């Protein structure tokens, strides 16, 4: 019996994943790509693809990446946390502290 650990996903975060799945489904429709064609292009099983468009948290990020690649949206994933205002502020504070200690 497998005792696989699952990430704890809070309802608010699950809604974000579900919206992500809806966005993928909409992108498929706009490009007129059926789940059958997506299955052929990705090699991902049809049940897993159905879970992708539902925003299932148990689907690996790799599967999402393959689907995004077929849609031509793979670079969108690289934008996640790319430019975080909080991180910039923390870096600035660290630089100011470093400069004041000199």
C-alpha positions in Angstrom: 0.0 0.0 0.0 1.4 3.4 -1.0 1.5 6.2 1.5 1.9 9.1 -0.9 2.0 12.5 0.8 -0.3 15.1 -0.6 0.1 18.8 -0.4 -2.3 20.6 1.9 -4.4 22.9 -0.4 -6.6 25.4 1.3 -9.9 26.3 -0.3 -8.7 29.7 -1.6 -5.7 28.1 -3.2 -7.9 25.4 -4.7 -10.0 28.0 -6.3 -6.9 29.5 -7.9 -5.9 26.1 -9.3 -9.5 25.6 -10.6 -9.3 29.0 -12.4 -5.9 27.9 -13.8 -7.6 24.8 -15.2 -10.5 26.9 -16.6 -7.9 29.2 -18.3 -6.2 26.1 -19.9 -9.6 24.8 -21.0 -10.4 28.2 -22.6 -7.1 28.3 -24.3 -7.8 24.8 -25.7 -11.2 25.9 -27.0 -9.8 29.1 -28.6 -7.2 27.0 -30.4 -9.7 24.4 -31.3 -7.6 21.7 -29.7 -9.7 18.7 -28.5 -8.7 16.6 -25.5 -8.1 13.8 -28.0 -5.6 15.9 -30.0 -4.1 17.2 -26.7 -3.7 13.5 -25.6 -2.0 12.7 -28.9 0.4 15.7 -28.7 1.3 15.3 -25.1 1.1 11.5 -24.5 -0.6 12.3 -21.2 -3.5 10.0 -20.3 -7.0 11.3 -20.9 -8.0 11.0 -17.2 -5.0 13.2 -16.3 -5.8 15.7 -18.9 -9.3 15.9 -17.5 -7.8 16.6 -14.1 -5.6 19.3 -15.6 -8.6 21.3 -16.9 -10.2 20.9 -13.5 -7.1 22.4 -11.8 -6.5 19.3 -9.8 -3.7 19.8 -7.2 -2.5 16.3 -7.5 -1.4 16.7 -11.1 2.3 17.2 -11.4 3.7 20.6 -12.4 5.4 18.7 -15.3 2.1 17.7 -16.7 0.8 21.2 -16.6 4.0 22.4 -18.3 3.6 19.9 -21.2 0.0 21.1 -21.7 1.1 24.8 -21.6 3.8 23.9 -24.1 1.3 22.5 -26.6 -0.7 25.7 -26.1 2.4 27.9 -26.7 2.0 29.3 -23.2 5.1 27.7 -21.5 6.8 31.1 -21.0 3.8 32.2 -19.0 4.9 29.8 -16.2 8.2 31.5 -16.0 6.5 34.7 -15.1 5.3 33.3 -11.8 7.1 35.1 -9.0 9.4 36.7 -11.6 9.0 40.2 -10.3 7.8 40.3 -6.8 7.4 43.8 -5.2 8.0 42.4 -1.7 11.2 40.8 -2.8 12.4 44.0 -4.3 11.6 45.9 -1.1 13.5 43.3 1.0 16.5 43.5 -1.3 16.5 47.3 -1.0 16.3 47.1 2.8 19.2 44.7 2.8 21.2 47.0 0.6 20.5 50.0 2.8 21.5 48.1 5.9 24.7 46.9 4.2 25.5 50.4 3.1 24.9 51.9 6.6 27.2 49.3 8.2 30.1 50.3 6.0 
